[in-house]
Amino acid sequence: MSDPGMEPLTRPYYDALGRGELLIQHCGSCGRDTMYPRHRCPFCYEAELGWVRASGAGVLHSFAVTRFGAPTGFESQTPYALGVVKLAEGVQVLGRLWPDGDGGWGAYRCDAPVRFRPASEDEIARRPVPWFAVVHQ
Amino acid sequence: MSDADEAAFIGVGELPSGRHPNRPFMGSLVDVAVAAVRDAGRSMSDIDTILLIPCLHSPADQADLVFSRVVEELGLNGRAKASYMIHSGGSTSDNTMRTAAGLIASGHARNILVLQAEKWGSAPVDEMIDMLTANGIPREWEKPSGLSFNAVGALITRRYMAASGSTAAEMASVCVALRAWARLNPNAMYKDKPLTVDQVLASKMVCDPLHALECPMLADGAVGFVLTSAALARRSHDRWVRIAGSGGRVSHYSIGQERDLAVLGWPEAAAEAYEQAGWGADDADLAEVYDSYPAVLSIALEGLGLAKPGEAARTFAAGGYSPGGRLPVNTNGGLLSAGHTGVGGGTALLAEAVRQLLGRAGPDRQIPGASRAVCGGSGGTYMDSQVLLLEGVTR
């Protein structure tokens, strides 16, 4: 998953997902949050980058449900849903969406509130991405 | 730069799009080079610079310094000044033409041959899906989610439908309008196959909300262009095409980092281009805009000012962009019906614009008196929005 030398960026993020936490990269120099994790802060270009824990709250910008034509390694996962989530911290990520009560994604809407809900450690070891669930209002 | 130094398109060549397993990659580049040079009324030996648009069907064919092999195949070794490749995915042709125009204006080149060939239609579909999943998507942060290019198209489509209130039937009508144009283009993959909204809606749901027939079919194809300076064009030609304006925005790399999936970089790119050209969307006679999914085209048309905000898909449904409609859009059938020839999809649209403005689009689809075309291209996960405004010039 990681190219040589990428571990300082990927390892803390993946390890946190495995523990059920969503991290955001944070610049110690200018104080801004950024995603995805970068080699240098894209605002002040300093390298004092660390991590903060995300609140987990967000809004679903859009989502898609793959039924056919999944990439190799994902054939047995279909159907599965992906969404672009704008986190409360002002950064955004692509993640997987948990099926709703009906086993589908019928309760999901663009601009609906969603919340980070961790996947199992085994799932994250195979596919390290954050999972989100719709917040029923 | 004086007007004499500006770039002039004087010829285009194209091979039919579709599945042509026995048509070799290098042979296609050579055939389309000859076609473009003959269309331009030039000799091959006039060509001093070759710009190659990359293929996606084979990493080996892309990495093989194939642009110099073309020089040898065309007998230009010892004559050609330079040959190289430019790459920005589906917007490559727009960036290549900017590069060509700069080389001509600064005196670094006199006659430039731009070439593209793709073998996507003959390559194994599963391998191409994996290739597209491995490239243009951040491997550390998004690839593990199972993202595919159809899913990228679906994310954009869902957001566009929510923002515009467009219905599934209105989205499907985009494909139907493009098919009507393709039926008039002998080089289009689907020239012989009519299409209805009901057929699109009845095709299987591949990636909600995208139906199978709203996804582009991978195709083989090849396109070539010859560009020279306006001063040289004036000596040999009565009609040529100039670049009146260009604009662009790179809005993201990762689809998860796009701030508004229903807008992308089009509004800023369009404003820049219209300002340079000194004319606007209302002055366009036709548009040739990247259309790998119906929403991708709809969003671009709105950003380019060619549709009212939120109204592009509904305008398609009302026939506004079909043959006989108020604005001809993607008169070759677009990627969705002429065939998605990889990076070449945008190249084929640009070739169609040049053909239309030269008055050489053939009796069935030539737009009478076409003199201004809005062209748009987009690469990768619609990471950039590139605009070229083309104008026909008569001596």
Interface residues (C-beta under 8 A of the other chain):
Chain A: M1 S2 D3 M6 L9 T10 M35 Y36 P37 H61 S62 F63 A64 V65 T66 R67 F68 G69 A70 P71 T72 G73 F74 Q77 Y80 L82 G83 V84 Q92 V93 L94 G95 R96 W105 R109 C110 D111 R126 R127 P128 V129
Chain B: D126 I129 D130 T133 P138 R139 E140 W141 E142 K143 P144 S145 G146 L147 S148 N150 A151 V152 A154 L155 I156 R158 R159 A162 A163 K204 M205 V206 C207 D208 P209 L210 A212 S254 I255 G256 Q257 E258 R259 L261
